[in-house]
Amino acid sequence: MKKIKPGHDYIGVGGGVLIFNKKKEILLKKRSARSRNEIGYWEKPGGAVDYGEKSAKAMKREIKEEANMAIKIWGLLPHTDHIVDGQHWLALNYLADATNEKSMKNMEPEKAEELEWFSLKKLPRKIAQPTRESIKNYLKGKYIKLK
């Protein structure tokens, strides 16, 4: 029996977080050569939402797993339909501040070649669609502030 996979056999639900440090730079990770798609593209950290898990909690878990950091989520950006290479993901996009940025470490080197802070005025050229849209929406003020 074939195992069905999110994003391939049905729309997967995931997300990412534009994380700001004290200098108001954002954290991006560079997709590795072992990634399924968009190799070499920069993206905000994040991942899939597990069944029964609230999306904000999933993002906090993913950031801890990927970057060894805790975050304080303070905003919600518009969602992104990320359709690429035969996959379809509904990405929920959050805004957050790093609460312990000095502990940042690439915990998944097989998935991300680099983790780096970028000024919003000096971003890398190859940015994945959900991240590009999130940055654009943030700069236009298209987000909801959360408590």
N, CA, C and O atoms as CSV, one atom per row, in Angstrom:
chain,resi,resn,atom,element,x,y,z
A,1,MET,N,N,0.840,-1.177,0.000
A,1,MET,CA,C,0.000,0.000,0.000
A,1,MET,C,C,0.891,1.249,0.000
A,1,MET,O,O,1.841,1.346,0.776
A,2,LYS,N,N,0.572,2.185,-0.870
A,2,LYS,CA,C,1.341,3.420,-0.987
A,2,LYS,C,C,1.062,4.349,0.194
A,2,LYS,O,O,-0.090,4.588,0.556
A,3,LYS,N,N,2.138,4.865,0.784
A,3,LYS,CA,C,2.000,5.836,1.863
A,3,LYS,C,C,1.720,7.202,1.239
A,3,LYS,O,O,2.462,7.652,0.365
A,4,ILE,N,N,0.649,7.862,1.688
A,4,ILE,CA,C,0.348,9.182,1.136
A,4,ILE,C,C,1.168,10.229,1.870
A,4,ILE,O,O,1.418,10.117,3.070
A,5,LYS,N,N,1.582,11.250,1.128
A,5,LYS,CA,C,2.466,12.269,1.678
A,5,LYS,C,C,1.871,13.663,1.532
A,5,LYS,O,O,1.331,14.009,0.481
A,6,PRO,N,N,1.974,14.479,2.614
A,6,PRO,CA,C,1.481,15.861,2.513
A,6,PRO,C,C,2.280,16.631,1.468
A,6,PRO,O,O,3.482,16.430,1.298
A,7,GLY,N,N,1.580,17.508,0.784
A,7,GLY,CA,C,2.234,18.313,-0.252
A,7,GLY,C,C,2.282,17.625,-1.593
A,7,GLY,O,O,2.399,18.285,-2.625
A,8,HIS,N,N,2.193,16.283,-1.596
A,8,HIS,CA,C,2.228,15.507,-2.837
A,8,HIS,C,C,0.854,14.919,-3.157
A,8,HIS,O,O,0.326,15.109,-4.252
A,9,ASP,N,N,0.286,14.206,-2.192
A,9,ASP,CA,C,-0.989,13.522,-2.394
A,9,ASP,C,C,-2.179,14.346,-1.915
A,9,ASP,O,O,-3.322,14.073,-2.283
A,10,TYR,N,N,-1.907,15.333,-1.110
A,10,TYR,CA,C,-2.921,16.289,-0.648
A,10,TYR,C,C,-2.180,17.565,-0.252
A,10,TYR,O,O,-0.960,17.551,-0.091
A,11,ILE,N,N,-2.905,18.648,-0.097
A,11,ILE,CA,C,-2.276,19.918,0.245
A,11,ILE,C,C,-1.693,19.812,1.657
A,11,ILE,O,O,-2.397,19.486,2.612
A,12,GLY,N,N,-0.406,20.092,1.764
A,12,GLY,CA,C,0.254,20.087,3.066
A,12,GLY,C,C,0.082,21.436,3.746
A,12,GLY,O,O,-0.060,22.463,3.083
A,13,VAL,N,N,0.095,21.426,5.065
A,13,VAL,CA,C,-0.006,22.666,5.825
A,13,VAL,C,C,1.299,22.857,6.588
A,13,VAL,O,O,1.737,21.984,7.337
A,14,GLY,N,N,1.897,24.001,6.382
A,14,GLY,CA,C,3.140,24.334,7.060
A,14,GLY,C,C,3.210,25.826,7.257
A,14,GLY,O,O,2.197,26.524,7.234
A,15,GLY,N,N,4.411,26.299,7.450
A,15,GLY,CA,C,4.562,27.733,7.613
A,15,GLY,C,C,5.992,28.118,7.891
A,15,GLY,O,O,6.901,27.288,7.881
A,16,GLY,N,N,6.161,29.382,8.135
A,16,GLY,CA,C,7.476,29.910,8.419
A,16,GLY,C,C,7.365,31.200,9.209
A,16,GLY,O,O,6.288,31.776,9.363
A,17,VAL,N,N,8.523,31.635,9.708
A,17,VAL,CA,C,8.536,32.796,10.591
A,17,VAL,C,C,9.623,33.764,10.149
A,17,VAL,O,O,10.786,33.386,10.011
A,18,LEU,N,N,9.234,35.017,9.930
A,18,LEU,CA,C,10.226,36.080,9.765
A,18,LEU,C,C,10.648,36.458,11.180
A,18,LEU,O,O,9.894,37.088,11.922
A,19,ILE,N,N,11.857,36.067,11.537
A,19,ILE,CA,C,12.375,36.282,12.883
A,19,ILE,C,C,13.318,37.483,12.857
A,19,ILE,O,O,14.234,37.550,12.037
A,20,PHE,N,N,13.083,38.420,13.756
A,20,PHE,CA,C,13.905,39.626,13.848
A,20,PHE,C,C,14.847,39.529,15.049
A,20,PHE,O,O,14.479,39.036,16.115
A,21,ASN,N,N,16.071,40.015,14.841
A,21,ASN,CA,C,16.998,40.135,15.970
A,21,ASN,C,C,16.940,41.564,16.504
A,21,ASN,O,O,16.106,42.354,16.062
A,22,LYS,N,N,17.804,41.901,17.436
A,22,LYS,CA,C,17.793,43.237,18.040
A,22,LYS,C,C,18.148,44.336,17.044
A,22,LYS,O,O,17.767,45.489,17.244
A,23,LYS,N,N,18.874,43.998,15.967
A,23,LYS,CA,C,19.237,44.977,14.931
A,23,LYS,C,C,18.145,45.114,13.866
A,23,LYS,O,O,18.306,45.860,12.901
A,24,LYS,N,N,17.038,44.396,14.043
A,24,LYS,CA,C,15.917,44.359,13.088
A,24,LYS,C,C,16.305,43.676,11.771
A,24,LYS,O,O,15.739,43.967,10.717
A,25,GLU,N,N,17.273,42.769,11.851
A,25,GLU,CA,C,17.616,41.913,10.709
A,25,GLU,C,C,16.739,40.667,10.795
A,25,GLU,O,O,16.230,40.333,11.865
A,26,ILE,N,N,16.564,39.976,9.653
A,26,ILE,CA,C,15.768,38.751,9.637
A,26,ILE,C,C,16.680,37.542,9.432
A,26,ILE,O,O,17.720,37.625,8.779
A,27,LEU,N,N,16.258,36.428,10.005
A,27,LEU,CA,C,17.007,35.184,9.894
A,27,LEU,C,C,16.524,34.406,8.675
A,27,LEU,O,O,15.330,34.146,8.525
A,28,LEU,N,N,17.461,34.039,7.807
A,28,LEU,CA,C,17.147,33.197,6.652
A,28,LEU,C,C,18.078,31.997,6.641
A,28,LEU,O,O,19.200,32.055,7.144
A,29,LYS,N,N,17.590,30.909,6.058
A,29,LYS,CA,C,18.416,29.723,5.886
A,29,LYS,C,C,18.511,29.400,4.396
A,29,LYS,O,O,17.566,29.619,3.638
A,30,LYS,N,N,19.669,28.874,3.992
A,30,LYS,CA,C,19.913,28.538,2.586
A,30,LYS,C,C,19.679,27.044,2.395
A,30,LYS,O,O,20.308,26.217,3.056
A,31,ARG,N,N,18.764,26.706,1.479
A,31,ARG,CA,C,18.419,25.309,1.231
A,31,ARG,C,C,19.620,24.557,0.653
A,31,ARG,O,O,20.296,25.050,-0.250
A,32,SER,N,N,19.875,23.376,1.176
A,32,SER,CA,C,21.057,22.605,0.797
A,32,SER,C,C,20.853,21.829,-0.500
A,32,SER,O,O,19.746,21.751,-1.034
A,33,ALA,N,N,21.938,21.267,-0.984
A,33,ALA,CA,C,21.911,20.450,-2.201
A,33,ALA,C,C,21.070,19.190,-2.006
A,33,ALA,O,O,20.661,18.568,-2.986
A,34,ARG,N,N,20.811,18.810,-0.773
A,34,ARG,CA,C,19.990,17.624,-0.492
A,34,ARG,C,C,18.509,17.961,-0.322
A,34,ARG,O,O,17.709,17.081,-0.003
A,35,SER,N,N,18.139,19.219,-0.531
A,35,SER,CA,C,16.726,19.616,-0.446
A,35,SER,C,C,15.947,19.026,-1.616
A,35,SER,O,O,16.517,18.743,-2.669
A,36,ARG,N,N,14.645,18.844,-1.427
A,36,ARG,CA,C,13.786,18.292,-2.479
A,36,ARG,C,C,13.572,19.256,-3.632
A,36,ARG,O,O,13.331,18.828,-4.761
A,37,ASN,N,N,13.657,20.548,-3.363
A,37,ASN,CA,C,13.436,21.559,-4.404
A,37,ASN,C,C,14.076,22.871,-3.959
A,37,ASN,O,O,14.556,22.991,-2.832
A,38,GLU,N,N,14.075,23.824,-4.838
A,38,GLU,CA,C,14.578,25.175,-4.567
A,38,GLU,C,C,15.966,25.171,-3.898
A,38,GLU,O,O,16.228,25.932,-2.967
A,39,ILE,N,N,16.827,24.306,-4.395
A,39,ILE,CA,C,18.203,24.197,-3.892
A,39,ILE,C,C,18.906,25.542,-4.057
A,39,ILE,O,O,18.835,26.165,-5.116
A,40,GLY,N,N,19.582,25.978,-3.004
A,40,GLY,CA,C,20.323,27.236,-3.041
A,40,GLY,C,C,19.484,28.475,-2.778
A,40,GLY,O,O,20.018,29.583,-2.749
A,41,TYR,N,N,18.188,28.312,-2.585
A,41,TYR,CA,C,17.318,29.451,-2.284
A,41,TYR,C,C,17.324,29.706,-0.781
A,41,TYR,O,O,17.456,28.785,0.026
A,42,TRP,N,N,17.178,30.969,-0.432
A,42,TRP,CA,C,17.084,31.383,0.969
A,42,TRP,C,C,15.617,31.428,1.366
A,42,TRP,O,O,14.762,31.814,0.568
A,43,GLU,N,N,15.329,31.032,2.598
A,43,GLU,CA,C,13.953,31.029,3.096
A,43,GLU,C,C,13.932,31.276,4.594
A,43,GLU,O,O,14.934,31.113,5.290
A,44,LYS,N,N,12.756,31.676,5.069
A,44,LYS,CA,C,12.590,31.825,6.512
A,44,LYS,C,C,12.471,30.430,7.122
A,44,LYS,O,O,11.982,29.513,6.463
A,45,PRO,N,N,12.910,30.256,8.367
A,45,PRO,CA,C,12.766,28.958,9.017
A,45,PRO,C,C,11.297,28.621,9.242
A,45,PRO,O,O,10.450,29.508,9.352
A,46,GLY,N,N,11.015,27.340,9.305
A,46,GLY,CA,C,9.660,26.864,9.534
A,46,GLY,C,C,9.540,25.418,9.133
A,46,GLY,O,O,10.547,24.732,8.957
A,47,GLY,N,N,8.319,24.948,8.986
A,47,GLY,CA,C,8.103,23.560,8.598
A,47,GLY,C,C,6.643,23.190,8.673
A,47,GLY,O,O,5.761,24.048,8.707
A,48,ALA,N,N,6.405,21.883,8.697
A,48,ALA,CA,C,5.045,21.349,8.661
A,48,ALA,C,C,4.363,21.449,10.020
A,48,ALA,O,O,5.003,21.422,11.072
A,49,VAL,N,N,3.041,21.566,9.957
A,49,VAL,CA,C,2.204,21.531,11.153
A,49,VAL,C,C,1.728,20.091,11.308
A,49,VAL,O,O,1.155,19.519,10.381
A,50,ASP,N,N,1.963,19.511,12.471
A,50,ASP,CA,C,1.524,18.141,12.736
A,50,ASP,C,C,0.032,18.113,13.063
A,50,ASP,O,O,-0.524,19.098,13.550
A,51,TYR,N,N,-0.609,16.974,12.791
A,51,TYR,CA,C,-2.020,16.806,13.099
A,51,TYR,C,C,-2.244,17.062,14.592
A,51,TYR,O,O,-1.537,16.505,15.432
A,52,GLY,N,N,-3.220,17.897,14.916
A,52,GLY,CA,C,-3.560,18.202,16.294
A,52,GLY,C,C,-2.698,19.280,16.931
A,52,GLY,O,O,-2.885,19.606,18.103
A,53,GLU,N,N,-1.758,19.834,16.180
A,53,GLU,CA,C,-0.846,20.861,16.700
A,53,GLU,C,C,-1.301,22.234,16.216
A,53,GLU,O,O,-1.614,22.398,15.037
A,54,LYS,N,N,-1.341,23.201,17.091
A,54,LYS,CA,C,-1.675,24.565,16.666
A,54,LYS,C,C,-0.510,25.125,15.874
A,54,LYS,O,O,0.650,24.845,16.173
A,55,SER,N,N,-0.829,25.927,14.851
A,55,SER,CA,C,0.213,26.385,13.913
A,55,SER,C,C,1.293,27.231,14.581
A,55,SER,O,O,2.469,27.065,14.255
A,56,ALA,N,N,0.946,28.131,15.500
A,56,ALA,CA,C,1.959,28.958,16.160
A,56,ALA,C,C,2.896,28.084,17.001
A,56,ALA,O,O,4.105,28.313,17.036
A,57,LYS,N,N,2.335,27.099,17.667
A,57,LYS,CA,C,3.165,26.183,18.460
A,57,LYS,C,C,4.079,25.376,17.538
A,57,LYS,O,O,5.234,25.117,17.879
A,58,ALA,N,N,3.571,24.981,16.382
A,58,ALA,CA,C,4.395,24.249,15.419
A,58,ALA,C,C,5.575,25.089,14.955
A,58,ALA,O,O,6.680,24.571,14.790
A,59,MET,N,N,5.348,26.389,14.741
A,59,MET,CA,C,6.436,27.253,14.285
A,59,MET,C,C,7.497,27.402,15.377
A,59,MET,O,O,8.693,27.395,15.085
A,60,LYS,N,N,7.066,27.536,16.623
A,60,LYS,CA,C,8.035,27.626,17.726
A,60,LYS,C,C,8.859,26.339,17.812
A,60,LYS,O,O,10.071,26.384,18.025
A,61,ARG,N,N,8.197,25.198,17.647
A,61,ARG,CA,C,8.888,23.904,17.666
A,61,ARG,C,C,9.886,23.812,16.523
A,61,ARG,O,O,11.030,23.403,16.719
A,62,GLU,N,N,9.449,24.194,15.326
A,62,GLU,CA,C,10.315,24.112,14.152
A,62,GLU,C,C,11.549,25.009,14.302
A,62,GLU,O,O,12.651,24.603,13.930
A,63,ILE,N,N,11.381,26.209,14.834
A,63,ILE,CA,C,12.511,27.130,14.994
A,63,ILE,C,C,13.503,26.553,16.001
A,63,ILE,O,O,14.714,26.661,15.808
A,64,LYS,N,N,13.005,25.949,17.060
A,64,LYS,CA,C,13.887,25.311,18.048
A,64,LYS,C,C,14.642,24.148,17.388
A,64,LYS,O,O,15.845,23.992,17.596
A,65,GLU,N,N,13.934,23.332,16.594
A,65,GLU,CA,C,14.561,22.182,15.932
A,65,GLU,C,C,15.585,22.604,14.887
A,65,GLU,O,O,16.630,21.966,14.759
A,66,GLU,N,N,15.306,23.661,14.144
A,66,GLU,CA,C,16.169,24.075,13.037
A,66,GLU,C,C,17.310,24.992,13.460
A,66,GLU,O,O,18.425,24.879,12.951
A,67,ALA,N,N,17.026,25.907,14.400
A,67,ALA,CA,C,17.999,26.962,14.702
A,67,ALA,C,C,18.362,27.060,16.184
A,67,ALA,O,O,19.124,27.945,16.573
A,68,ASN,N,N,17.825,26.161,17.014
A,68,ASN,CA,C,18.128,26.153,18.442
A,68,ASN,C,C,17.760,27.470,19.124
A,68,ASN,O,O,18.434,27.907,20.057
A,69,MET,N,N,16.685,28.094,18.647
A,69,MET,CA,C,16.291,29.400,19.179
A,69,MET,C,C,14.857,29.371,19.687
A,69,MET,O,O,14.020,28.609,19.203
A,70,ALA,N,N,14.597,30.214,20.667
A,70,ALA,CA,C,13.229,30.477,21.117
A,70,ALA,C,C,12.788,31.788,20.487
A,70,ALA,O,O,13.603,32.681,20.255
A,71,ILE,N,N,11.496,31.898,20.213
A,71,ILE,CA,C,10.958,33.109,19.588
A,71,ILE,C,C,9.708,33.563,20.315
A,71,ILE,O,O,9.056,32.795,21.023
A,72,LYS,N,N,9.391,34.844,20.118
A,72,LYS,CA,C,8.126,35.415,20.620
A,72,LYS,C,C,7.342,35.882,19.396
A,72,LYS,O,O,7.687,36.889,18.777
A,73,ILE,N,N,6.306,35.159,19.059
A,73,ILE,CA,C,5.484,35.491,17.893
A,73,ILE,C,C,4.630,36.706,18.219
A,73,ILE,O,O,3.974,36.757,19.260
A,74,TRP,N,N,4.646,37.696,17.307
A,74,TRP,CA,C,3.874,38.919,17.546
A,74,TRP,C,C,3.019,39.345,16.349
A,74,TRP,O,O,2.281,40.326,16.436
A,75,GLY,N,N,3.111,38.613,15.231
A,75,GLY,CA,C,2.325,39.016,14.075
A,75,GLY,C,C,2.004,37.855,13.151
A,75,GLY,O,O,2.688,36.831,13.141
A,76,LEU,N,N,0.950,38.040,12.379
A,76,LEU,CA,C,0.504,37.055,11.397
A,76,LEU,C,C,0.408,37.729,10.034
A,76,LEU,O,O,-0.308,38.715,9.863
A,77,LEU,N,N,1.135,37.185,9.073
A,77,LEU,CA,C,1.124,37.677,7.691
A,77,LEU,C,C,0.107,36.887,6.875
A,77,LEU,O,O,-0.359,35.841,7.328
A,78,PRO,N,N,-0.254,37.368,5.666
A,78,PRO,CA,C,-1.119,36.562,4.805
A,78,PRO,C,C,-0.475,35.205,4.490
A,78,PRO,O,O,0.749,35.071,4.471
A,79,HIS,N,N,-1.324,34.213,4.246
A,79,HIS,CA,C,-0.821,32.879,3.895
A,79,HIS,C,C,-0.240,32.889,2.474
A,79,HIS,O,O,-0.447,33.831,1.709
A,80,THR,N,N,0.479,31.837,2.147
A,80,THR,CA,C,1.032,31.664,0.804
A,80,THR,C,C,0.629,30.288,0.283
A,80,THR,O,O,0.760,29.294,0.997
A,81,ASP,N,N,0.142,30.223,-0.949
A,81,ASP,CA,C,-0.006,28.948,-1.634
A,81,ASP,C,C,1.315,28.697,-2.339
A,81,ASP,O,O,1.640,29.370,-3.317
A,82,HIS,N,N,2.075,27.734,-1.846
A,82,HIS,CA,C,3.388,27.434,-2.410
A,82,HIS,C,C,3.266,26.170,-3.259
A,82,HIS,O,O,3.217,25.053,-2.744
A,83,ILE,N,N,3.219,26.380,-4.568
A,83,ILE,CA,C,3.072,25.281,-5.517
A,83,ILE,C,C,4.359,25.223,-6.329
A,83,ILE,O,O,4.648,26.122,-7.118
A,84,VAL,N,N,5.138,24.143,-6.125
A,84,VAL,CA,C,6.445,24.038,-6.764
A,84,VAL,C,C,6.806,22.565,-6.975
A,84,VAL,O,O,6.643,21.740,-6.076
A,85,ASP,N,N,7.290,22.256,-8.156
A,85,ASP,CA,C,7.784,20.901,-8.465
A,85,ASP,C,C,6.805,19.803,-8.066
A,85,ASP,O,O,7.201,18.816,-7.445
A,86,GLY,N,N,5.534,19.965,-8.416
A,86,GLY,CA,C,4.534,18.943,-8.141
A,86,GLY,C,C,4.086,18.868,-6.691
A,86,GLY,O,O,3.429,17.904,-6.297
A,87,GLN,N,N,4.425,19.855,-5.902
A,87,GLN,CA,C,3.991,19.899,-4.509
A,87,GLN,C,C,3.098,21.119,-4.296
A,87,GLN,O,O,3.226,22.124,-4.995
A,88,HIS,N,N,2.191,21.017,-3.319
A,88,HIS,CA,C,1.330,22.138,-2.958
A,88,HIS,C,C,1.270,22.219,-1.441
A,88,HIS,O,O,0.803,21.300,-0.767
A,89,TRP,N,N,1.756,23.342,-0.921
A,89,TRP,CA,C,1.743,23.600,0.516
A,89,TRP,C,C,1.014,24.905,0.791
A,89,TRP,O,O,1.205,25.890,0.079
A,90,LEU,N,N,0.192,24.912,1.808
A,90,LEU,CA,C,-0.424,26.132,2.317
A,90,LEU,C,C,0.475,26.586,3.465
A,90,LEU,O,O,0.558,25.921,4.498
A,91,ALA,N,N,1.142,27.719,3.278
A,91,ALA,CA,C,2.103,28.208,4.266
A,91,ALA,C,C,1.495,29.334,5.092
A,91,ALA,O,O,1.067,30.351,4.546
A,92,LEU,N,N,1.460,29.151,6.400
A,92,LEU,CA,C,1.043,30.178,7.343
A,92,LEU,C,C,2.301,30.941,7.732
A,92,LEU,O,O,3.310,30.333,8.086
A,93,ASN,N,N,2.249,32.249,7.669
A,93,ASN,CA,C,3.444,33.075,7.828
A,93,ASN,C,C,3.332,33.974,9.048
A,93,ASN,O,O,2.378,34.738,9.190
A,94,TYR,N,N,4.316,33.872,9.918
A,94,TYR,CA,C,4.316,34.610,11.176
A,94,TYR,C,C,5.478,35.598,11.247
A,94,TYR,O,O,6.447,35.508,10.493
A,95,LEU,N,N,5.346,36.543,12.180
A,95,LEU,CA,C,6.405,37.492,12.533
A,95,LEU,C,C,6.770,37.241,13.986
A,95,LEU,O,O,5.897,37.007,14.822
A,96,ALA,N,N,8.082,37.291,14.288
A,96,ALA,CA,C,8.504,37.028,15.661
A,96,ALA,C,C,9.822,37.727,15.957
A,96,ALA,O,O,10.553,38.126,15.051
A,97,ASP,N,N,10.104,37.864,17.235
A,97,ASP,CA,C,11.404,38.339,17.701
A,97,ASP,C,C,12.151,37.157,18.294
A,97,ASP,O,O,11.560,36.299,18.949
A,98,ALA,N,N,13.458,37.122,18.058
A,98,ALA,CA,C,14.306,36.114,18.690
A,98,ALA,C,C,14.444,36.486,20.156
A,98,ALA,O,O,14.685,37.648,20.482
A,99,THR,N,N,14.294,35.513,21.037
A,99,THR,CA,C,14.447,35.801,22.463
A,99,THR,C,C,15.816,35.362,22.976
A,99,THR,O,O,16.228,35.747,24.071
A,100,ASN,N,N,16.516,34.558,22.184
A,100,ASN,CA,C,17.858,34.110,22.572
A,100,ASN,C,C,18.725,33.919,21.322
A,100,ASN,O,O,19.237,32.828,21.071
A,101,GLU,N,N,18.880,34.985,20.552
A,101,GLU,CA,C,19.564,34.892,19.263
A,101,GLU,C,C,20.999,34.397,19.360
A,101,GLU,O,O,21.524,33.850,18.390
A,102,LYS,N,N,21.647,34.575,20.509
A,102,LYS,CA,C,23.043,34.118,20.656
A,102,LYS,C,C,23.149,32.602,20.661
A,102,LYS,O,O,24.231,32.063,20.428
A,103,SER,N,N,22.052,31.906,20.920
A,103,SER,CA,C,22.074,30.437,20.917
A,103,SER,C,C,21.861,29.863,19.514
A,103,SER,O,O,21.852,28.644,19.341
A,104,MET,N,N,21.687,30.738,18.504
A,104,MET,CA,C,21.419,30.281,17.137
A,104,MET,C,C,22.506,29.321,16.655
A,104,MET,O,O,23.702,29.588,16.774
A,105,LYS,N,N,22.052,28.208,16.114
A,105,LYS,CA,C,22.960,27.193,15.579
A,105,LYS,C,C,22.194,26.418,14.512
A,105,LYS,O,O,21.008,26.138,14.689
A,106,ASN,N,N,22.844,26.070,13.419
A,106,ASN,CA,C,22.219,25.264,12.373
A,106,ASN,C,C,22.111,23.828,12.868
A,106,ASN,O,O,23.100,23.096,12.886
A,107,MET,N,N,20.916,23.430,13.268
A,107,MET,CA,C,20.677,22.098,13.824
A,107,MET,C,C,20.368,21.062,12.745
A,107,MET,O,O,20.327,19.866,13.031
A,108,GLU,N,N,20.150,21.511,11.507
A,108,GLU,CA,C,19.820,20.592,10.410
A,108,GLU,C,C,20.699,20.881,9.196
A,108,GLU,O,O,20.193,21.315,8.161
A,109,PRO,N,N,22.018,20.646,9.307
A,109,PRO,CA,C,22.923,20.959,8.195
A,109,PRO,C,C,22.630,20.165,6.921
A,109,PRO,O,O,23.044,20.565,5.833
A,110,GLU,N,N,21.920,19.043,7.052
A,110,GLU,CA,C,21.544,18.277,5.860
A,110,GLU,C,C,20.460,18.997,5.052
A,110,GLU,O,O,20.311,18.744,3.857
A,111,LYS,N,N,19.711,19.882,5.689
A,111,LYS,CA,C,18.643,20.619,5.019
A,111,LYS,C,C,19.021,22.063,4.700
A,111,LYS,O,O,18.551,22.634,3.716
A,112,ALA,N,N,19.873,22.647,5.540
A,112,ALA,CA,C,20.242,24.061,5.363
A,112,ALA,C,C,21.762,24.203,5.367
A,112,ALA,O,O,22.430,23.789,6.315
A,113,GLU,N,N,22.295,24.787,4.310
A,113,GLU,CA,C,23.742,25.015,4.225
A,113,GLU,C,C,24.185,26.096,5.199
A,113,GLU,O,O,25.262,26.011,5.790
A,114,GLU,N,N,23.333,27.126,5.365
A,114,GLU,CA,C,23.707,28.280,6.185
A,114,GLU,C,C,22.486,28.849,6.886
A,114,GLU,O,O,21.356,28.700,6.421
A,115,LEU,N,N,22.732,29.497,8.001
A,115,LEU,CA,C,21.759,30.352,8.687
A,115,LEU,C,C,22.437,31.702,8.802
A,115,LEU,O,O,23.578,31.799,9.251
A,116,GLU,N,N,21.719,32.756,8.388
A,116,GLU,CA,C,22.362,34.074,8.410
A,116,GLU,C,C,21.320,35.163,8.645
A,116,GLU,O,O,20.172,35.046,8.217
A,117,TRP,N,N,21.743,36.231,9.337
A,117,TRP,CA,C,20.906,37.410,9.551
A,117,TRP,C,C,21.113,38.364,8.382
A,117,TRP,O,O,22.241,38.590,7.946
A,118,PHE,N,N,20.005,38.925,7.874
A,118,PHE,CA,C,20.059,39.862,6.752
A,118,PHE,C,C,19.276,41.128,7.071
A,118,PHE,O,O,18.208,41.075,7.680
A,119,SER,N,N,19.817,42.261,6.655
A,119,SER,CA,C,19.080,43.512,6.687
A,119,SER,C,C,17.997,43.434,5.620
A,119,SER,O,O,18.217,42.854,4.556
A,120,LEU,N,N,16.838,44.006,5.891
A,120,LEU,CA,C,15.778,44.035,4.886
A,120,LEU,C,C,16.173,44.876,3.671
A,120,LEU,O,O,15.539,44.786,2.620
A,121,LYS,N,N,17.219,45.693,3.814
A,121,LYS,CA,C,17.702,46.515,2.698
A,121,LYS,C,C,18.793,45.815,1.894
A,121,LYS,O,O,19.187,46.304,0.835
A,122,LYS,N,N,19.280,44.688,2.377
A,122,LYS,CA,C,20.361,43.983,1.690
A,122,LYS,C,C,20.117,42.469,1.782
A,122,LYS,O,O,20.765,41.758,2.550
A,123,LEU,N,N,19.165,42.009,0.974
A,123,LEU,CA,C,18.753,40.608,0.974
A,123,LEU,C,C,19.454,39.834,-0.140
A,123,LEU,O,O,19.884,40.429,-1.128
A,124,PRO,N,N,19.573,38.517,0.008
A,124,PRO,CA,C,20.125,37.712,-1.088
A,124,PRO,C,C,19.174,37.720,-2.286
A,124,PRO,O,O,17.990,38.028,-2.143
A,125,ARG,N,N,19.693,37.381,-3.463
A,125,ARG,CA,C,18.859,37.426,-4.676
A,125,ARG,C,C,17.887,36.258,-4.780
A,125,ARG,O,O,16.726,36.458,-5.138
A,126,LYS,N,N,18.330,35.060,-4.480
A,126,LYS,CA,C,17.488,33.872,-4.636
A,126,LYS,C,C,16.720,33.612,-3.343
A,126,LYS,O,O,17.234,32.988,-2.414
A,127,ILE,N,N,15.479,34.101,-3.301
A,127,ILE,CA,C,14.628,33.931,-2.120
A,127,ILE,C,C,13.388,33.133,-2.526
A,127,ILE,O,O,12.749,33.452,-3.528
A,128,ALA,N,N,13.048,32.101,-1.758
A,128,ALA,CA,C,11.884,31.257,-2.030
A,128,ALA,C,C,10.596,32.086,-1.967
A,128,ALA,O,O,10.497,33.056,-1.216
A,129,GLN,N,N,9.621,31.679,-2.770
A,129,GLN,CA,C,8.365,32.425,-2.916
A,129,GLN,C,C,7.679,32.772,-1.594
A,129,GLN,O,O,7.333,33.937,-1.402
A,130,PRO,N,N,7.460,31.822,-0.665
A,130,PRO,CA,C,6.764,32.204,0.577
A,130,PRO,C,C,7.515,33.268,1.383
A,130,PRO,O,O,6.897,34.116,2.026
A,131,THR,N,N,8.832,33.221,1.346
A,131,THR,CA,C,9.634,34.207,2.062
A,131,THR,C,C,9.589,35.553,1.360
A,131,THR,O,O,9.456,36.595,2.002
A,132,ARG,N,N,9.699,35.524,0.047
A,132,ARG,CA,C,9.628,36.767,-0.748
A,132,ARG,C,C,8.293,37.464,-0.506
A,132,ARG,O,O,8.252,38.675,-0.288
A,133,GLU,N,N,7.196,36.695,-0.543
A,133,GLU,CA,C,5.867,37.273,-0.310
A,133,GLU,C,C,5.730,37.796,1.119
A,133,GLU,O,O,5.129,38.848,1.339
A,134,SER,N,N,6.281,37.072,2.084
A,134,SER,CA,C,6.199,37.500,3.487
A,134,SER,C,C,6.930,38.819,3.703
A,134,SER,O,O,6.424,39.711,4.384
A,135,ILE,N,N,8.120,38.941,3.121
A,135,ILE,CA,C,8.888,40.184,3.250
A,135,ILE,C,C,8.127,41.342,2.607
A,135,ILE,O,O,8.031,42.427,3.181
A,136,LYS,N,N,7.592,41.106,1.421
A,136,LYS,CA,C,6.828,42.144,0.710
A,136,LYS,C,C,5.623,42.587,1.537
A,136,LYS,O,O,5.367,43.783,1.675
A,137,ASN,N,N,4.880,41.617,2.092
A,137,ASN,CA,C,3.705,41.948,2.899
A,137,ASN,C,C,4.092,42.679,4.179
A,137,ASN,O,O,3.403,43.613,4.588
A,138,TYR,N,N,5.176,42.271,4.811
A,138,TYR,CA,C,5.634,42.952,6.022
A,138,TYR,C,C,5.980,44.415,5.710
A,138,TYR,O,O,5.560,45.326,6.425
A,139,LEU,N,N,6.744,44.625,4.642
A,139,LEU,CA,C,7.165,45.989,4.294
A,139,LEU,C,C,5.977,46.884,3.926
A,139,LEU,O,O,6.035,48.097,4.122
A,140,LYS,N,N,4.907,46.297,3.396
A,140,LYS,CA,C,3.695,47.060,3.049
A,140,LYS,C,C,2.747,47.199,4.245
A,140,LYS,O,O,1.690,47.819,4.133
A,141,GLY,N,N,3.129,46.619,5.390
A,141,GLY,CA,C,2.268,46.693,6.577
A,141,GLY,C,C,1.076,45.769,6.522
A,141,GLY,O,O,0.102,45.976,7.246
A,142,LYS,N,N,1.130,44.735,5.666
A,142,LYS,CA,C,0.021,43.808,5.523
A,142,LYS,C,C,0.197,42.636,6.477
A,142,LYS,O,O,0.592,41.541,6.077
A,143,TYR,N,N,-0.101,42.886,7.736
A,143,TYR,CA,C,-0.035,41.835,8.747
A,143,TYR,C,C,-0.940,42.227,9.904
A,143,TYR,O,O,-1.347,43.381,10.038
A,144,ILE,N,N,-1.242,41.244,10.729
A,144,ILE,CA,C,-2.061,41.452,11.917
A,144,ILE,C,C,-1.150,41.346,13.125
A,144,ILE,O,O,-0.413,40.371,13.274
A,145,LYS,N,N,-1.202,42.358,13.991
A,145,LYS,CA,C,-0.437,42.290,15.246
A,145,LYS,C,C,-1.190,41.379,16.215
A,145,LYS,O,O,-2.403,41.498,16.392
A,146,LEU,N,N,-0.451,40.481,16.829
A,146,LEU,CA,C,-1.021,39.577,17.817
A,146,LEU,C,C,-0.619,40.028,19.208
A,146,LEU,O,O,0.362,40.757,19.360
A,147,LYS,N,N,-1.349,39.614,20.211
A,147,LYS,CA,C,-1.039,39.992,21.605
A,147,LYS,C,C,0.102,39.171,22.124
A,147,LYS,O,O,0.511,39.338,23.273
